[in-house]
Amino acid sequence: MIIEGLGKVSFVNGIFKVQTVAINASGDPVETGQLEIPGIRVGDVINALTQAAQGIEEKLKENNPTSTDKEKKEPKEKTKKNGKKK
């Protein structure tokens, strides 16, 4: 199942229900499925997804550092008041 967004969200009979949607070839949103999470577990599931996403983000940064990350690691050259490098 691909999830490109969320549709309707409800809490019925102790179950947190989330409609998942994707964009079809015509550019229209279509339902791709439904997540059903027991209400007592919603916080745990959200925290687990957050931690998993953060872990993936860290691995991606390690494998493909951006120029911003490189700039943070490399010391900048100091310049004198007249604009010339030391």
C-alpha positions as CSV (number, residue, x, y, z in Angstrom):
1,M,0.0,0.0,0.0
2,I,1.3,3.4,-0.9
3,I,0.4,6.4,1.4
4,E,0.8,9.9,0.0
5,G,-1.6,11.5,2.4
6,L,-4.4,11.1,4.9
7,G,-8.1,11.2,4.3
8,K,-10.7,11.1,6.9
9,V,-9.8,10.3,10.5
10,S,-12.2,9.1,13.1
11,F,-12.4,7.5,16.5
12,V,-15.2,5.0,16.8
13,N,-15.8,2.3,19.4
14,G,-12.3,2.8,20.8
15,I,-10.6,2.4,17.4
16,F,-8.6,5.2,15.8
17,K,-9.3,4.9,12.0
18,V,-7.2,6.7,9.4
19,Q,-8.1,6.6,5.7
20,T,-4.9,6.5,3.6
21,V,-4.8,8.2,0.1
22,A,-2.6,8.4,-2.9
23,I,-2.8,10.4,-6.1
24,N,-3.8,8.4,-9.2
25,A,-2.6,9.0,-12.8
26,S,-5.4,11.6,-13.3
27,G,-4.1,13.6,-10.4
28,D,-7.1,12.7,-8.2
29,P,-6.8,11.5,-4.6
30,V,-8.0,7.9,-4.2
31,E,-8.3,5.7,-1.0
32,T,-5.5,3.2,-0.7
33,G,-6.5,1.6,2.5
34,Q,-7.3,2.2,6.2
35,L,-5.3,2.1,9.3
36,E,-7.1,0.8,12.4
37,I,-5.3,1.3,15.7
38,P,-6.8,0.5,19.1
39,G,-7.2,3.8,20.9
40,I,-5.0,2.7,23.8
41,R,-2.1,2.1,21.4
42,V,-2.3,5.3,19.3
43,G,0.5,7.1,21.2
44,D,2.8,4.1,21.0
45,V,2.2,3.6,17.3
46,I,2.8,7.3,16.5
47,N,6.0,7.4,18.6
48,A,7.3,4.2,16.9
49,L,6.6,5.7,13.4
50,T,8.3,8.9,14.5
51,Q,11.4,7.1,15.8
52,A,11.6,5.0,12.7
53,A,11.4,8.0,10.4
54,Q,14.1,9.8,12.4
55,G,16.3,6.8,12.1
56,I,15.9,6.6,8.4
57,E,16.6,10.3,8.1
58,E,19.8,10.0,10.0
59,K,21.0,7.1,7.8
60,L,20.2,9.1,4.7
61,K,22.2,12.0,6.1
62,E,25.1,9.8,6.8
63,N,25.1,8.3,3.3
64,N,24.5,11.6,1.5
65,P,25.7,14.6,3.4
66,T,24.5,17.9,2.0
67,S,26.7,21.0,1.6
68,T,25.0,22.4,4.7
69,D,26.2,19.4,6.7
70,K,29.7,19.8,5.3
71,E,29.8,23.5,6.2
72,K,29.0,22.7,9.8
73,K,31.8,20.2,10.0
74,E,34.5,22.2,8.2
75,P,35.8,25.3,10.1
76,K,35.3,28.6,8.2
77,E,38.4,30.7,7.3
78,K,38.7,33.8,9.3
79,T,39.0,37.2,7.5
80,K,40.6,40.4,8.7
81,K,38.6,43.5,8.9
82,N,39.7,44.6,5.4
83,G,38.1,41.4,4.0
84,K,41.4,39.5,3.3
85,K,41.9,36.0,4.6
86,K,44.4,35.4,7.4
